[in-house]
Amino acid sequence: MDYIYEPWPWYVSGPLIALVMFVLLFLGKKFGMSSNLATMCSIGGAGKATDFFRFDWKQQRWNLTVVLGAVIGGFLASQYMSNNTVDINPGIAEKLSEDYDIESAGDAYLPSEIFAADQLGDPFVLAILILGGFMVGFGARYAGGCTSGHAISGLSNLQLPSLIAVIGFFIGGLVMVHLLYPLIFG
Amino acid sequence: MRYFIYLLVGVFFGIVMYKSEAASWFRIYEMFEFGAFHMYGIIGSALVLGVIGIQIIKRNNIKALGGQEMQLEPKAKGIHNLIGGIVFGLGWALTGACPGPMYVLAGAGYYSMLVVIGGALLGTFVYGLVRDRLP
């Protein structure tokens, strides 16, 4: 039974992600997880504020159904298929501990120092979660897609705009981790 | 019936994201520290198969179920890809979550992700408001 609880290696996970993309293509759709954020804005009445959200969101119900499935998948995987710990490179875990007092590498799936529910009372943590989410939502729409839409779907289709966006993802990620983390968490 | 299939695709995707650890903040941090091959292997192997499969689809003009064209049209190109990408990357590295995994993690019981999703909705909304004034 160990293989159920062990993390899936990259050479299993990557092909399964490609499979998700191909199944959606065969269903006449495309794989991209950020567009449903705009759909939810539309449902929430954001079309009153700007034309960008004035579209027939009912056409996007399939996409929201995939999102609902992802929520259920997360529940099933965490409850029944995982011991909910992530073993990263020990050197990186040590660096997290020494530089940022994040000690939960190897014991948790997400650092409890940031993501434990009882940390939500901390204004600093709350600000990080909102700001980070904001940049993900804003950046994904501005770039025309996120990791699934550009890094998997777009690059698989050899699209230059997607290559540029993915280079942007990495510039942003490297700047955050190497230049801004010491300022934010140090 | 169609919606049941979409639900199953979502469940499968959620399980893959969680089990691959691509939804883990630790793995995202490790990736940007170049500390392991894991995330590069996931994206790389998905891409190799993706490129091969899409080439086969295009060369043989394979249609989607029901005979319609597959949705492979290019996205708009411009400086927005780079600037938007950088903003996205900053948020991705800060929260360790992109738009798929944030739902997966909410389902896994990490309720702080609901705040991240709220932030992402706000960011999407603000983009809609200011998009005409962006480069």
Contacts between the chains, C-beta under 8 A, distances in Angstrom:
chain1	res1	chain2	res2	distance
A	7	B	19	6.2
A	7	B	20	7.0
A	7	B	21	5.0
A	8	B	16	7.5
A	8	B	19	4.5
A	8	B	20	5.3
A	9	B	41	7.8
A	10	B	20	7.3
A	10	B	37	7.1
A	10	B	38	5.4
A	10	B	39	7.7
A	10	B	40	7.8
A	10	B	41	3.0
A	10	B	42	4.6
A	10	B	44	7.9
A	10	B	45	6.2
A	11	B	41	6.5
A	11	B	45	5.7
A	12	B	20	7.7
A	13	B	16	6.0
A	13	B	19	7.1
A	13	B	20	3.2
A	13	B	22	6.8
A	13	B	42	4.9
A	13	B	45	7.8
A	14	B	20	8.0
A	14	B	41	6.3
A	14	B	42	4.5
A	14	B	43	6.8
A	14	B	44	6.7
A	14	B	45	3.0
A	14	B	46	4.1
A	14	B	47	7.8
A	14	B	49	7.3
A	15	B	45	5.8
A	15	B	46	6.9
A	15	B	49	5.5
A	16	B	12	7.7
A	16	B	16	4.7
A	16	B	20	7.7
A	17	B	13	7.8
A	17	B	16	6.1
A	17	B	20	7.7
A	17	B	42	6.9
A	17	B	46	4.3
A	18	B	45	7.6
A	18	B	46	4.5
A	18	B	47	7.9
A	18	B	49	4.0
A	18	B	50	4.9
A	18	B	53	6.8
A	20	B	9	6.3
A	20	B	12	6.5
A	20	B	13	5.0
A	20	B	16	7.0
A	21	B	46	7.6
A	21	B	50	6.1
A	22	B	53	5.7
A	23	B	9	5.7
A	24	B	9	6.5
A	25	B	57	7.3
A	25	B	64	6.6
A	25	B	70	5.0
A	25	B	71	6.8
A	25	B	72	7.6
A	26	B	64	5.5
A	26	B	65	5.6
A	26	B	70	7.8
A	27	B	2	7.8
A	27	B	5	6.9
A	27	B	6	7.6
A	27	B	9	7.8
A	27	B	64	6.7
A	27	B	65	6.2
A	28	B	64	4.0
A	28	B	65	6.5
A	28	B	66	6.4
A	28	B	68	5.2
A	28	B	70	7.4
A	28	B	71	6.9
A	29	B	71	6.5
A	30	B	71	4.4
A	30	B	72	7.9
A	33	B	98	7.2
A	33	B	99	4.2
A	33	B	100	3.8
A	33	B	103	7.7
A	34	B	98	7.9
A	34	B	99	4.1
A	34	B	124	7.9
A	36	B	99	7.6
A	37	B	99	6.4
A	37	B	120	5.5
A	37	B	121	5.8
A	37	B	124	4.3
A	38	B	124	5.5
A	38	B	128	7.3
A	40	B	121	6.0
A	41	B	121	6.2
A	41	B	124	5.5
A	41	B	125	5.0
A	41	B	128	6.6
A	44	B	121	7.8
A	46	B	125	5.4
A	46	B	128	6.2
A	49	B	125	7.6
A	49	B	128	7.2
A	49	B	129	6.3
A	50	B	128	4.8
A	50	B	129	5.4
A	50	B	131	7.9
A	52	B	127	7.8
A	52	B	128	3.7
A	52	B	129	8.0
A	52	B	131	6.1
A	53	B	125	7.7
A	53	B	128	5.4
A	61	B	3	7.5
A	62	B	2	7.2
A	62	B	3	6.9
A	62	B	6	4.8
A	63	B	6	8.0
A	65	B	3	5.1
A	65	B	6	4.0
A	65	B	7	5.3
A	65	B	10	6.5
A	66	B	6	5.2
A	66	B	7	7.6
A	66	B	9	5.8
A	66	B	10	3.9
A	66	B	13	6.9
A	67	B	10	6.4
A	67	B	103	5.3
A	68	B	7	6.4
A	68	B	10	6.1
A	69	B	6	6.8
A	69	B	7	4.5
A	69	B	8	6.6
A	69	B	9	6.3
A	69	B	10	1.8
A	69	B	11	4.3
A	69	B	12	7.6
A	69	B	13	6.9
A	69	B	14	6.3
A	70	B	10	4.7
A	70	B	11	7.4
A	70	B	13	5.5
A	70	B	14	3.9
A	70	B	17	7.2
A	70	B	100	6.3
A	70	B	103	4.5
A	70	B	104	5.1
A	70	B	107	6.8
A	71	B	10	7.8
A	71	B	14	6.8
A	71	B	103	5.2
A	71	B	104	7.1
A	71	B	106	6.0
A	71	B	107	3.5
A	72	B	7	7.6
A	72	B	10	7.1
A	72	B	11	5.1
A	72	B	14	6.5
A	72	B	107	6.1
A	73	B	10	6.4
A	73	B	11	4.2
A	73	B	12	6.6
A	73	B	13	6.2
A	73	B	14	2.0
A	73	B	15	4.4
A	73	B	16	7.8
A	73	B	17	7.3
A	73	B	18	6.9
A	73	B	104	6.3
A	73	B	107	6.7
A	74	B	14	4.7
A	74	B	15	8.0
A	74	B	17	7.4
A	74	B	18	5.5
A	74	B	23	7.4
A	74	B	103	6.9
A	74	B	104	3.6
A	74	B	105	6.0
A	74	B	106	6.9
A	74	B	107	3.2
A	74	B	108	4.1
A	75	B	14	8.0
A	75	B	107	4.3
A	75	B	108	6.2
A	75	B	109	7.3
A	76	B	11	6.9
A	76	B	14	7.5
A	76	B	15	6.2
A	77	B	14	6.6
A	77	B	15	4.6
A	77	B	18	3.6
A	77	B	19	5.6
A	77	B	104	7.7
A	77	B	108	6.9
A	78	B	18	6.1
A	78	B	107	7.6
A	78	B	108	3.6
A	78	B	109	6.3
A	79	B	108	8.0
A	81	B	15	6.9
A	81	B	18	7.7
A	81	B	19	6.3
A	82	B	18	6.5
A	82	B	19	6.7
A	84	B	108	7.9
A	86	B	21	5.3
A	86	B	24	4.5
A	86	B	26	4.7
A	86	B	27	6.3
A	88	B	26	4.8
A	88	B	27	6.6
A	88	B	29	7.7
A	88	B	30	4.6
A	88	B	35	6.6
A	88	B	36	6.5
A	89	B	30	5.8
A	89	B	33	7.9
A	89	B	35	3.9
A	89	B	36	4.9
A	91	B	35	6.5
A	92	B	29	7.0
A	92	B	30	4.9
A	92	B	33	5.3
A	92	B	35	3.9
A	92	B	36	7.6
A	93	B	26	7.9
A	95	B	33	7.2
A	96	B	29	7.1
A	105	B	26	5.5
A	109	B	21	7.9
A	109	B	23	7.8
A	109	B	24	5.4
A	109	B	26	7.8
A	109	B	108	7.4
A	109	B	110	7.7
A	110	B	24	6.5
A	110	B	25	4.8
A	110	B	26	7.4
A	110	B	96	7.0
A	110	B	105	7.1
A	110	B	110	5.8
A	111	B	25	5.9
A	111	B	26	7.0
A	114	B	25	7.3
A	114	B	112	7.6
A	115	B	25	7.1
A	115	B	110	5.5
A	115	B	112	4.6
A	115	B	113	7.6
A	116	B	112	7.4
A	117	B	110	7.9
A	117	B	111	5.0
A	117	B	112	6.1
A	119	B	112	7.1
A	120	B	111	8.0
A	120	B	112	6.0
A	120	B	115	6.8
A	125	B	112	7.9
A	126	B	115	6.7
A	128	B	94	6.3
A	128	B	95	7.5
A	129	B	95	6.5
A	129	B	112	5.9
A	129	B	115	4.3
A	129	B	116	5.1
A	129	B	119	6.4
A	130	B	115	6.1
A	130	B	116	7.8
A	130	B	118	7.0
A	130	B	119	4.2
A	130	B	122	7.5
A	131	B	91	7.6
A	131	B	94	7.0
A	131	B	119	6.8
A	132	B	90	8.0
A	132	B	91	4.7
A	132	B	94	3.7
A	132	B	95	3.5
A	132	B	97	7.8
A	132	B	116	6.3
A	132	B	119	6.6
A	133	B	91	6.8
A	133	B	95	6.1
A	133	B	97	8.0
A	133	B	102	7.5
A	133	B	115	6.8
A	133	B	116	3.9
A	133	B	117	6.5
A	133	B	118	6.5
A	133	B	119	2.4
A	133	B	120	4.3
A	133	B	121	8.0
A	133	B	122	7.4
A	133	B	123	6.6
A	134	B	91	6.9
A	134	B	119	4.4
A	134	B	120	7.0
A	134	B	122	5.6
A	134	B	123	3.9
A	134	B	126	7.5
A	135	B	87	5.1
A	135	B	88	6.7
A	135	B	90	5.0
A	135	B	91	2.9
A	135	B	94	7.0
A	135	B	123	6.4
A	136	B	88	6.0
A	136	B	91	3.7
A	136	B	92	6.1
A	136	B	95	6.6
A	136	B	97	7.1
A	136	B	98	6.5
A	136	B	99	6.6
A	136	B	102	7.6
A	136	B	116	7.4
A	136	B	119	7.4
A	136	B	120	5.0
A	136	B	123	6.6
A	137	B	91	7.8
A	137	B	99	7.8
A	137	B	119	6.6
A	137	B	120	3.3
A	137	B	121	6.2
A	137	B	122	6.7
A	137	B	123	3.0
A	137	B	124	4.2
A	137	B	125	7.9
A	137	B	127	7.2
A	138	B	84	7.7
A	138	B	87	5.8
A	138	B	88	8.0
A	138	B	91	7.8
A	138	B	123	3.5
A	138	B	124	6.8
A	138	B	126	6.1
A	138	B	127	4.8
A	139	B	84	5.0
A	139	B	85	6.8
A	139	B	86	7.3
A	139	B	87	3.3
A	139	B	88	3.0
A	139	B	89	7.2
A	139	B	90	7.3
A	139	B	91	5.9
A	139	B	123	7.4
A	140	B	84	7.3
A	140	B	88	5.3
A	140	B	98	7.9
A	140	B	99	6.0
A	140	B	120	7.8
A	140	B	124	7.5
A	141	B	84	7.2
A	141	B	123	7.7
A	141	B	124	5.3
A	141	B	127	4.4
A	141	B	128	7.4
A	141	B	131	7.8
A	142	B	80	5.5
A	142	B	83	6.5
A	142	B	84	3.0
A	142	B	87	6.3
A	142	B	88	7.7
A	142	B	127	5.7
A	142	B	131	7.6
A	142	B	134	6.7
A	143	B	80	6.5
A	143	B	81	5.5
A	143	B	82	7.9
A	143	B	83	7.7
A	143	B	84	3.0
A	143	B	85	4.4
A	143	B	87	7.6
A	143	B	88	5.5
A	144	B	75	4.7
A	144	B	76	6.1
A	144	B	80	6.8
A	144	B	81	6.3
A	144	B	84	6.9
A	145	B	75	6.4
A	146	B	88	6.4
A	146	B	98	5.3
A	146	B	99	4.8
A	146	B	100	7.7
A	147	B	92	7.4
A	147	B	98	4.4
A	147	B	99	7.7
A	147	B	100	7.3
A	148	B	98	7.5
A	148	B	99	7.4
A	148	B	100	5.6
A	149	B	75	7.9
A	150	B	75	7.7
A	150	B	81	7.9
A	150	B	85	7.6
A	151	B	43	6.1
A	151	B	47	7.9
A	152	B	43	7.3
A	152	B	46	5.5
A	152	B	47	6.9
A	152	B	50	6.2
A	153	B	50	7.6
A	154	B	75	6.3
A	155	B	47	5.6
A	155	B	50	7.3
A	155	B	51	7.7
A	156	B	46	7.7
A	156	B	47	6.0
A	156	B	50	2.8
A	156	B	51	5.3
A	156	B	53	7.3
A	156	B	54	5.2
A	157	B	50	7.9
A	157	B	54	5.3
A	157	B	72	5.5
A	157	B	74	7.5
A	158	B	51	6.7
A	158	B	54	7.9
A	159	B	74	5.3
A	159	B	75	6.3
A	160	B	77	6.2
A	161	B	74	6.8
A	161	B	75	4.9
A	161	B	76	6.7
A	161	B	77	4.2
A	161	B	78	7.5
A	161	B	81	4.8
A	162	B	75	6.7
A	162	B	81	7.7
A	164	B	77	7.4
A	164	B	81	4.1
A	164	B	82	5.3
A	164	B	85	6.8
A	165	B	81	4.3
A	165	B	82	7.2
A	165	B	84	6.9
A	165	B	85	4.1
A	165	B	88	7.8
A	166	B	85	6.9
A	167	B	82	7.0
A	167	B	85	6.7
A	168	B	81	6.5
A	168	B	82	4.6
A	168	B	83	7.0
A	168	B	84	6.8
A	168	B	85	2.0
A	168	B	86	4.5
A	168	B	87	8.0
A	168	B	88	7.0
A	168	B	89	6.1
A	169	B	85	5.1
A	169	B	86	7.8
A	169	B	88	5.7
A	169	B	89	4.1
A	169	B	92	6.4
A	170	B	32	7.9
A	170	B	89	6.2
A	171	B	85	7.3
A	171	B	86	5.1
A	171	B	89	6.1
A	172	B	85	6.7
A	172	B	86	4.1
A	172	B	87	6.4
A	172	B	88	6.2
A	172	B	89	2.2
A	172	B	90	4.2
A	172	B	91	7.6
A	172	B	92	7.0
A	172	B	93	6.8
A	173	B	28	7.7
A	173	B	31	7.7
A	173	B	32	4.6
A	173	B	89	4.1
A	173	B	90	7.4
A	173	B	92	5.7
A	173	B	93	4.0
A	174	B	32	5.7
A	174	B	89	7.7
A	174	B	93	7.8
A	175	B	86	7.6
A	175	B	89	7.5
A	175	B	90	6.6
A	176	B	32	7.4
A	176	B	89	6.9
A	176	B	90	4.8
A	176	B	92	8.0
A	176	B	93	3.7
A	176	B	94	5.6
A	177	B	29	6.5
A	177	B	32	4.0
A	177	B	33	6.4
A	177	B	93	5.1
A	178	B	32	7.5
A	180	B	90	7.5
A	180	B	94	7.9
A	184	B	94	7.8
